[in-house]
Amino acid sequence: MCTNIIEQATITGAAKGADGWFRMKTALVSYDHPIHLTDEHALNIDFLESPSGARVAVEMDAASARALAAAITEAIRRAEEADAIVQVA
C-alpha cells in the first residue's frame, strides 16, 4: 500500500548527476515504495533542479535514514561548536 508521505524543502546546494554538476533547488523526501531497493517501503530523497529536470535520487531503509540524519546533525553541531558555521537568524 502506498503511504503518500512526502515532504518538500527548498534548498541551496549542488549535486552531480548523469550530465555533470547542477544546482539543487528542491529536495523531495518521501516514505513509500522504492524503485531499486528491495524493501517494501524506503525513505526516498530526490534532489532536483527546475526547470532543467536534473535529478539525483537516493533510497535507503529507515535505519540508514536515521543514521544519516544523526550524522548530519552531529557534523553541523560540531561545526557550530568550532565556530566553523556562521549562524544565520
Secondary structure by P-SEA (a helix, b strand, c coil): ccccbbbbbbccccccccccbbbbcbbbbbbcccccccccccbbbbbbccccccbbbbbbcaaaaaaaaaaaaaaaaaaaaaccccccc
